[in-house]
Amino acid sequence: MDRLQQKDMSIEEYRQNMKLLLIRAGIRKKLRITIFRFHSGLNYEIWDKVKLLPYNDFNDLAQLCVRVEQQPIRKNIIRRDY
């Protein structure tokens, strides 16, 4: 469980896998530890962009990561329009 990495998964796939593994392992530790595990398994490009951004809980962090993950997609769409 400590070694789950995002690798080529989307943020949503990674989040779902983490939640599933936590349930299967029966881990009900503090939210802070779950957030740390999620954050530490992110791909570096996403980790680097979200490390200093504020979030309140696990779901906020996951949504923040989704927005960061989608940024290059939005930039490409905008560039195509011009």
Secondary structure, DSSP 8 states (H G I E B T S, - for coil): -TT---TTS-HHHHHHHHHHHHHHHT----HHHHHHHHHHTS-HHHHHHHTTS--SSHHHHHHHHHHHHHHHHHHHHHHHH-
